[in-house]
Amino acid sequence: MSDTVVLVLAVAGVAGIISGLALFPVRRFAEELGLLDRPGGHSSHTVPTPLGGGIGIYCGVAGTVGLAILAAWWLQDPSHVAGGVPGETDSLLARLWSAADTHASGVWSRAADVIWLLVGGTILLLLGLWDDRHGLSVVVRLGVQFGIAAAVVFGLGIELTAFFQPGWMTKLLSVLWIVAVINSFNMLDNMDALSGGIAAIIAGAMAVVMLTTPDPDTDHPQLLVAALLAVVAGSLVGFLFHNRPPAKIFMGDGGSYFVGFLIAVSMLMATFVGGQSADGTLRPHAVLAPLCAMAVPLYDMTTVLWIRIREGRSPFQGDHSHLSHRLVELGLSRTAAVATIHLITATCGLSAVLMTHVDTLQAIMVLGIVCCMLTLLAILESTRSRRPKS
């Protein structure tokens, strides 16, 4: 295992520990903060449950990123690393030290962008927490989401890697992508361990993609994006310790907005044209890797919106028409439904990894695997309408 991979795993572990520990006091004081989801409405739980899971996830991400930036700043001074790490050169600590020293300048050069992303994520977290506590109109929620997305795309210049003109279309698609991913994770937060598990799988799969797809300018792994995704995944694992059935805390709108935003932007920050096939040609189809990874959340969001519109209801009205609910209606237990969706997401995540390492014909086959998985879901769901009413 390379030192870079060890470093990424280490920061993910730190994020998980911070997130998991931070959620104990959040659970304790959730009612005082007004972050308590009570049974009723379209909620399917039977006991009052805290909604502040996003606070713990935020602490895991922000705390780890803050430590990483401080470490990168400290390592800029050659005197701090001149002596190296005492002890065995092949020890874990020495390997972490070596990897951190190697990548410190690159991390420090992008520190400002990461800090601005955390600022945007903080605004979305606060928006979601306010919505959890007091409720907000759809116009306000979408308005803030589009505003933050536009600031990232037009202000920071983070946008979709594409192979077409004009540039304004790429920017527009990038803004729509961020808002769509944010809301897809928000819609998935309807069963214990569902949204958090899916997000952790996707973030982990895309971190692997970044570690195995070199940046064309440096020919090195895309450590910054990989580490950011790994930190998100680690924070989610810490959250899942509390969110596993029966959940002691929910992610809430604040958490889903924050997680969806970071995953969406991380995918835009990535470069998918670095890998080359055996004959030296580029793989433009690698840009489809995020779509493969996000296939399940986007499928859920698309089908839910279609069902609501078809039935003449508002597409923004909460209900039990989500993929997880539909699988339960087929006879699966809630745990089995969540596990099924996790497995399908993992399959799509592995497909995303493959997409960046195959030629065009093989990429078509990988896309076929993802399409077959979603089509299988659609076929299974079609049996609901033919089941006899009890």
BELNOR-V129300 format. One record per pair of residues at least 12 apart in sequence whose C-alpha atoms are under 7 Angstrom apart, sorted by the first residue. I is the first residue (numbers start at 1). J is the second residue. D is the distance in Angstrom with one decimal. If there is no record, write none. Layout:
BEGIN
((I/J/D) (I/J/D))
END
This chain:
BEGIN
((3/95/5.7) (3/96/6.5) (3/99/5.6) (4/99/5.7) (6/96/6.9) (7/96/5.6) (7/99/6.6) (8/227/5.3) (8/230/6.6) (11/64/6.8) (11/231/6.2) (12/230/5.2) (12/231/4.5) (12/233/6.9) (12/234/4.4) (13/234/5.9) (14/64/6.6) (15/60/4.4) (15/61/6.0) (15/64/5.6) (15/231/5.6) (15/234/5.3) (15/235/4.9) (16/60/6.3) (16/234/4.4) (16/235/4.4) (16/236/6.9) (16/237/5.9) (16/238/4.3) (17/238/6.2) (18/59/6.7) (18/60/4.9) (19/56/4.7) (19/57/5.3) (19/59/5.9) (19/60/4.2) (19/235/5.3) (19/238/5.1) (19/239/6.2) (20/56/6.8) (20/238/4.2) (20/239/5.7) (20/241/6.9) (22/56/5.2) (22/59/6.9) (23/53/6.8) (23/56/5.0) (26/52/6.4) (27/50/6.1) (27/249/6.7) (30/50/5.5) (30/52/6.7) (34/133/5.8) (35/50/5.7) (35/51/5.1) (35/52/6.1) (35/132/6.6) (35/133/5.7) (36/48/6.3) (36/49/5.5) (36/50/4.4) (36/51/5.5) (37/49/5.2) (37/50/6.0) (37/51/6.1) (42/318/6.2) (42/319/5.2) (42/320/6.7) (49/248/6.5) (49/249/5.8) (49/250/7.0) (50/249/4.8) (50/250/6.1) (51/249/5.9) (51/250/4.8) (51/251/6.0) (51/252/4.9) (52/249/6.9) (52/250/6.6) (52/251/6.2) (52/252/6.2) (53/239/6.6) (53/249/6.0) (53/250/5.4) (53/251/4.1) (53/252/6.4) (53/255/6.2) (54/251/5.2) (54/252/6.4) (54/254/5.4) (54/255/3.4) (55/255/6.9) (56/239/6.8) (57/235/5.1) (57/236/6.2) (57/239/6.4) (57/255/6.9) (60/235/5.1) (61/231/5.9) (61/232/6.1) (61/235/6.3) (69/108/6.5) (69/111/6.5) (72/104/4.6) (72/105/6.7) (72/107/6.5) (72/108/5.6) (73/108/6.4) (75/101/6.3) (75/104/6.4) (76/105/6.7) (107/224/6.4) (120/148/6.1) (121/258/5.3) (121/261/6.7) (124/254/6.7) (124/257/5.9) (124/258/5.9) (125/254/4.2) (125/255/6.3) (125/257/6.3) (125/258/5.4) (126/254/6.4) (127/254/6.6) (128/253/4.5) (128/254/3.6) (128/257/6.6) (129/253/6.4) (129/254/4.8) (132/252/6.6) (132/253/6.2) (145/179/6.1) (146/175/6.9) (146/179/6.4) (149/175/5.2) (149/178/6.1) (149/179/6.9) (150/175/5.8) (153/171/6.4) (153/174/6.9) (153/175/6.7) (158/268/6.2) (158/269/5.9) (159/171/6.1) (159/174/5.4) (159/268/5.3) (159/269/6.9) (160/174/5.5) (160/268/5.1) (161/268/7.0) (161/271/6.8) (161/287/6.8) (178/261/6.3) (178/264/5.2) (178/265/6.6) (181/260/5.5) (181/264/6.0) (182/256/6.8) (182/257/5.3) (182/260/4.1) (182/261/5.5) (184/297/5.4) (184/298/6.1) (184/301/5.5) (185/256/5.6) (185/260/5.9) (185/297/6.6) (186/253/6.2) (186/256/4.9) (186/257/6.5) (187/301/6.8) (192/243/6.0) (192/244/5.9) (192/245/5.6) (192/246/6.9) (192/247/5.7) (193/240/6.1) (193/243/5.5) (193/244/5.2) (194/338/5.7) (196/236/5.9) (196/240/6.5) (197/342/6.8) (198/342/6.0) (198/345/6.5) (200/233/4.5) (200/236/5.8) (200/237/6.9) (201/346/6.2) (202/293/5.8) (202/349/6.0) (203/229/5.2) (203/230/6.5) (203/232/6.8) (203/233/5.5) (203/263/6.6) (204/229/6.7) (204/230/6.0) (204/233/5.9) (205/349/5.3) (205/350/6.7) (205/353/6.7) (207/226/4.3) (207/229/5.5) (207/230/6.0) (208/353/6.9) (209/353/5.3) (210/222/5.2) (210/225/6.7) (210/226/5.2) (211/223/6.5) (211/226/6.2) (213/272/6.8) (213/274/6.1) (213/275/5.6) (213/356/7.0) (214/274/5.3) (214/275/6.4) (215/271/6.4) (215/274/5.3) (216/274/4.5) (225/266/6.0) (225/269/6.9) (225/270/6.4) (229/263/6.8) (229/266/6.9) (267/290/6.6) (272/286/5.5) (272/287/5.4) (273/286/6.8) (275/356/6.8) (275/357/7.0) (277/358/6.9) (277/359/6.1) (283/359/6.7) (285/360/6.9) (286/355/5.5) (286/356/4.6) (289/352/4.4) (289/355/5.8) (289/356/6.9) (290/352/6.7) (292/348/5.5) (292/349/6.6) (292/351/6.5) (292/352/5.2) (292/370/6.7) (293/348/5.3) (293/349/4.5) (293/352/5.5) (295/348/6.8) (296/345/6.0) (300/322/6.3) (300/323/5.7) (304/321/5.9) (304/322/5.8) (324/337/5.8) (324/338/6.6) (326/381/7.0) (330/384/6.3) (348/370/5.9) (351/366/6.0))
END
